[in-house]
Amino acid sequence: MYAATTRGGALRAVGSRAPAATPRARLRASLLRHWREAQRCAALNVPAGTVKRGRA
């Protein structure tokens, strides 16, 4: 597929199913994921990093 540069300068793949995530969006998603994991660990009263993310 061809790549097109938008007005903001973000490089997006044309014809892809989902638009390319910006670095800011990736950082935000990562922080939200860590925050949710920390909340879950606190609720279960277990050390952080021992609870799996998602549905597993």
N, CA and C of each residue as an Amber inpcrd file, in Angstrom:
protein
   168
   0.8370000  -1.1930000   0.0000000   0.0000000   0.0000000   0.0000000
   0.8810000   1.2550000   0.0000000   0.2670000   2.3470000  -0.3710000
   0.9990000   3.6030000  -0.4080000   0.8860000   4.3260000   0.9330000
   1.8340000   5.1350000   1.2240000   1.8010000   5.9220000   2.4620000
   1.5730000   7.3840000   2.1110000   0.6930000   8.0180000   2.8500000
   0.3960000   9.4270000   2.6100000   0.6450000  10.2260000   3.8820000
   1.1960000  11.4040000   3.7030000   1.4460000  12.2720000   4.8570000
   0.2710000  13.2230000   5.0020000  -0.3330000  13.2290000   6.1860000
  -1.4640000  14.1170000   6.4230000  -0.9640000  15.5140000   6.7560000
  -1.8990000  16.4510000   6.8970000  -1.5370000  17.8370000   7.1790000
  -0.7500000  17.9500000   8.4790000  -1.0660000  17.1110000   9.4730000
  -0.3640000  17.1590000  10.7510000   1.0290000  16.5500000  10.6740000
   1.3270000  15.8460000   9.5940000   2.6500000  15.2650000   9.4310000
   2.7200000  13.8080000   9.8470000   1.6070000  13.2530000  10.3450000
   1.6170000  11.8470000  10.7630000   1.5530000  10.9590000   9.5260000
   2.3840000   9.9570000   9.5060000   2.4250000   9.0430000   8.3760000
   1.3940000   7.9490000   8.6010000   0.4570000   7.8110000   7.6690000
  -0.5940000   6.7990000   7.8100000  -0.5930000   5.8900000   6.5890000
  -0.8700000   4.6360000   6.8300000  -0.9380000   3.6960000   5.7210000
  -2.3070000   3.8230000   5.0600000  -2.3130000   4.0250000   3.7590000
  -3.5700000   4.1640000   3.0420000  -4.1240000   2.7700000   2.7680000
  -5.3700000   2.5810000   3.0820000  -5.9920000   1.2940000   2.8180000
  -5.8830000   0.3110000   3.9700000  -5.2630000   0.7320000   5.0770000
  -5.1700000  -0.1690000   6.2210000  -6.4950000  -0.1690000   6.9710000
  -6.7240000  -1.1830000   7.7550000  -7.9880000  -1.2940000   8.4830000
  -8.1060000  -0.2150000   9.5530000  -7.0240000   0.0570000  10.2580000
  -7.0540000   1.0650000  11.3100000  -5.9600000   2.1000000  11.0480000
  -6.2170000   3.3650000  11.3990000  -5.1870000   4.3860000  11.2040000
  -3.9890000   4.1340000  12.1210000  -2.8330000   4.5310000  11.6690000
  -1.6220000   4.3300000  12.4630000  -1.7160000   5.1500000  13.7390000
  -1.4090000   4.5200000  14.8580000  -1.4800000   5.2110000  16.1470000
  -0.3250000   6.1980000  16.2780000  -0.6280000   7.3670000  16.7580000
   0.4150000   8.3710000  16.9690000   1.1960000   8.0040000  18.2300000
   2.4160000   8.4820000  18.3500000   3.1960000   8.1960000  19.5680000
   2.4660000   8.6340000  20.8330000   1.7500000   9.7510000  20.7570000
   0.9990000  10.2280000  21.9120000  -0.1160000   9.2480000  22.2890000
  -0.8050000   8.7150000  21.2780000  -1.8840000   7.7530000  21.5390000
  -1.3250000   6.4630000  22.1270000  -0.1660000   6.0440000  21.6230000
   0.4620000   4.8230000  22.1550000   0.8710000   5.0080000  23.6050000
   1.4280000   6.1770000  23.9230000   1.8450000   6.4640000  25.3000000
   0.6330000   6.4950000  26.2280000  -0.4360000   7.1320000  25.7610000
  -1.6630000   7.2250000  26.5660000  -2.2410000   5.8410000  26.8250000
  -2.2690000   4.9980000  25.8050000  -2.7970000   3.6410000  25.9560000
  -1.9470000   2.8380000  26.9350000  -0.6340000   3.0220000  26.8420000
   0.2840000   2.3050000  27.7400000   0.0700000   2.7300000  29.1860000
  -0.0620000   4.0470000  29.4060000  -0.2740000   4.5420000  30.7600000
  -1.6100000   4.0650000  31.3240000  -2.6380000   4.0710000  30.4830000
  -3.9500000   3.5910000  30.9310000  -3.8970000   2.1140000  31.2880000
  -3.1550000   1.3330000  30.4910000  -3.0390000  -0.0980000  30.7430000
  -2.3480000  -0.3510000  32.0890000  -1.2720000   0.3960000  32.3360000
  -0.5520000   0.2440000  33.6050000  -1.4080000   0.6880000  34.7860000
  -2.1610000   1.7770000  34.5770000  -3.0040000   2.2800000  35.6530000
  -4.0900000   1.2750000  36.0020000  -4.7260000   0.6940000  34.9620000
  -5.7680000  -0.3040000  35.2130000  -5.2060000  -1.5220000  35.9090000
  -4.0040000  -1.9320000  35.5100000  -3.3690000  -3.0790000  36.1460000
  -3.0850000  -2.7810000  37.6240000  -2.6120000  -1.5690000  37.9080000
  -2.3210000  -1.1860000  39.2900000  -3.6040000  -1.1590000  40.1220000
  -4.7020000  -0.6660000  39.5390000  -5.9810000  -0.6380000  40.2440000
  -6.4590000  -2.0510000  40.5530000  -6.2910000  -2.9530000  39.5840000
  -6.7180000  -4.3320000  39.7830000  -5.8930000  -5.0050000  40.8750000
  -4.5890000  -4.7460000  40.8630000  -3.7110000  -5.3300000  41.8830000
  -4.0780000  -4.8140000  43.2690000  -4.3850000  -3.5130000  43.3510000
  -4.7660000  -2.9310000  44.6360000  -6.0790000  -3.5290000  45.1270000
  -7.0170000  -3.7530000  44.2040000  -8.3150000  -4.3110000  44.5840000
  -8.1770000  -5.7470000  45.0740000  -7.2470000  -6.4850000  44.4660000
  -7.0500000  -7.8840000  44.8450000  -6.0370000  -8.0320000  45.9690000
  -5.4450000  -6.9000000  46.3740000  -4.4470000  -6.8870000  47.4440000
  -3.2530000  -7.7950000  47.1410000  -2.7500000  -7.6950000  45.9240000
  -1.5820000  -8.4620000  45.5110000  -0.5420000  -7.4890000  44.9570000
   0.7430000  -7.8810000  44.9260000   1.7700000  -6.9830000  44.3880000
   1.5300000  -6.6770000  42.9050000   1.8580000  -5.4660000  42.4960000
   1.6990000  -5.0650000  41.0910000   2.5910000  -5.9270000  40.2150000
   2.1070000  -6.2240000  39.0280000   2.8750000  -7.0180000  38.0780000
   2.5950000  -8.5200000  38.1760000   1.7180000  -8.9060000  39.0860000
   1.4250000 -10.3420000  39.2410000   0.0460000 -10.6880000  38.6770000
  -0.6920000  -9.6870000  38.2200000  -2.0230000  -9.9230000  37.6640000
  -1.9490000  -9.7740000  36.1590000  -2.5010000 -10.7550000  35.4430000
  -2.4710000 -10.7020000  33.9810000  -3.4570000  -9.6670000  33.4860000
  -3.1080000  -9.0420000  32.3610000  -4.0130000  -8.0800000  31.7290000
  -4.9950000  -8.8180000  30.8350000  -6.0440000  -8.1020000  30.4660000
  -7.0150000  -8.6590000  29.5480000  -7.9030000  -9.7050000  30.2010000
  -8.3170000 -10.6760000  29.4090000  -9.2690000 -11.6730000  29.8950000
  -8.6100000 -12.9430000  30.3540000  -7.2940000 -13.0370000  30.2340000
  -6.6050000 -14.2750000  30.5940000  -6.6320000 -14.5170000  32.0960000
